[in-house]
Amino acid sequence: TIKYCTITNYQSAGIAVIGKNTTAGAATQNPIPNIFDNSIRGSDSNPSAVARSNDGWYTGILVSYGGRGTIRRNVLSDHYNSAGTNAAGSVIGVGAGIYLIDVRTITVGSTSTKTDGNVSANNEYGLMVNVTNGAIPVTSLTIQRNNFVYNGNVGDDKRQDVRYVNSGTAASSSLNMNNNAFVLIFVNFY
């Protein structure tokens, strides 16, 4: 369990949960942390200034490659990465409050209690979900009762509160996000 922490001044991720692999048989070998009641603030509170520009991510909480867990009651802010996309349109730089890449089973927020949700504010993306492996079921993602506030919408950059990128050949093309609150919403599905 990671809780009651104030996390600032980090290079790529405030908290990273990296799984061992994405196969279903090895799912029990992957970490399952509870990440509760943290304040995770990036260094880019002024997105109109020069934000980070590197290939990769700049995120408050990263869960990837089969990682699992529960993320509740965190405040995530000020994550921007201006690297954007390459010539082929692939994302090479992401700034997100929460970034999920090929996760196995995760709860972001709560299925029953509104006060268990996270607040993701003033990020390039409040939440980014990236599925590259068709064997990963997005139905194992529970994203409910979170607050996405003033993410993206920086000039003409078309940033969003939530971005779902699905390049897995057999992966589901829909993402279930019930009972979340959005202020200045921009949702984009690719």
Salt bridges, closest charged atoms under 4 A:
ASP37 OD1 - ARG73 NE 2.71
ASP44 OD2 - ARG52 NE 3.81
ASP78 OD2 - ARG41 NE 2.56
ASP116 OD1 - ARG73 NH1 2.57
GLU124 OE2 - ARG159 NE 3.89
ASP157 OD2 - ARG159 NH2 2.34
